[in-house]
């Protein structure tokens, strides 16, 4: 067991932002960091990391804790494993209080045993290649012939499984590893006569690491020139290896990916190793398959930019294009680099200086959609039917992009390429987008507010803008003074008890609501971090009253010193709600919070209605106009529902 002294040292030294950034790309926001939460399907950064408090917190899925908690949750590992990872990261010598007993050793999980077996196998393969004559003559010479130097071979832990029937299997059994485990991870196989044999015998070995650097599987390449023998053998799916959640080379590349804010995607092991040795360290491989959702999530944890390297085989490129289409809805910025004819990444770097490789990749990267459009345009030639089909396919791709400005850029470029009026493409784009919205609405809950917060809004009148600011201010003040109080929230004709701050966080995230004033948004985010560790509301008040930002101090101190909330006169005029001591009337506080949130939603949905007004005045075909009208009626219905809840009448 790890001693208490060692645990305390690890917790003292470990920096939460360093640990989280090993797995998630973070951006500085004030004194905190923000990133996409890896514990749920997060497309709007909702995880905050506070170096000052030493914690991370997501206010959507409620994941949170210190560096050890993050590792345990992210990698699904035990508490001691997380501590050992941090000790290794920060070069802390682990002191054991005592050796584990035989019973405790037996209690170790099967997953731990499989990892231990793979680590043993990796060391065995490395030793066989470097410390035996056969390994040096066959395997090491092969890697040297490919141009790999000793540093690269050691870095990727390349190895060799001797071409003997069961040499490795017998060595593993001799060292206490179970046959059942050898079979599960695929290092050993059985014949029809139940004879055990080495699965990778006679092959050079490429260890496969997970995001923490643990060995989860292996790739083995034959050195025999026999078409009847598969060139590569790979580990089967197991408790510790899921191919769809692994990118080869990611463990070694993640720091470079964050530094460059880009990842290069190639096909195989040797492509990764060759580029890495040539100085392109932000490179990973999908192991010959189209990217899966799990792999895309890994990439998004580090960057939103991906560059795919294609060899010069045009037929292969066209087939690969369809696999890349699925990247567009994820928000990834996809670029491609076409290598010279007959070259793949491995062969391309062999006769070039590192600087030449870097320059080529940088200077030849083109946007994926434009690359695809030009490629398909050339294939279609002057045939109007084929060109129309190509245009339709490209516009379908553009419709998957969420950023309206990016969409507009693509429409302009495609209009120039295909010699078509931009308005014609925009009509087609609107038609596709509205169909997608209609399909989404059919599959979503009726009470969910339309996603309007990311859509550009028309200019507001001064009164409306001031009223929205007033509502935002009142919400912030309520959270700061009463956030940890509990209220009864009605849902599905039932009531549940919930903290005020959690209710507001839930409402904001569900409908993608943000404060229009950066000052209020900053306060809201910092409160969220503090509230996750504060024991009571007084601690929150002390924190903000002593805040190093003078503007924050000046904003909160008068409110905290006031015995009762001083809500705006404008709000008091519009609604007959309490403006006296909230602490003396929790029931009225309940109504105050809900009214504030509903008014906030009403202001946002009014902006959405105005956007629909603009769309109705634009040129559409009859089918698209019908879809927009249906959407407009739903918005009016939702607006009226909110007005009824607030007890107000909307006259326009």
Secondary structure, DSSP 4 states (H G I P E B T S, - for coil): -B-HHHHHHHHHH--HHHHHHTTS--EEETTEEEE--TTTT-SS--EEEETTTTEEEETTT--EE-HHHHHHHHHT--HHHHHHHHHHHTTPPPPBSSPPPHHHHHTS-HHHHHHHHHHHHHHHHHHHHHHSHHHIIIIIHHHHHTT--HHHHHHTT-EEE-SSSSHHHHHHHHTT--HHHHHHTTSEEE-TT--EEETTTTEEEEEEE-TTS-EEEEEEEE-S--TTS-SEEEPPP-SS--GGG--BTHHHHHHHHHHHT-EEEESSHHHHHHHHHTT--SEEE-TTSPPPHHHHHHHHTT-SEEEEEE-S-HHHHHHHHHHHHTTGGGT-EEEEEEPPTT--HHHHTTTS-HHHHHHHHHHTEEEHHHHHHHHHHHHHTT-HHHHHHHHHHHHHHHHT---HHHHHHHHHHHHHHHT--HHHHHHHHHHHHHHHHHHHHHHS-TTSPP--TTS--PPPPHHHHHHHHHHHHHHHHHHHHHTTSEEEEEETTEEEEEEHHHHHHHHHHHTT---SSHHHHHHHHHHHHHHTT-SSHHHHHHHHHT-S-HHHHHHHHHHHHSSS----HHHHHH-----S-GGG-HHHHHHHHHHHHHHHHHHHHHHHHHHHHHHHHS---HHHHHHHHHHHHHHHHHHHHHHHHHT-----
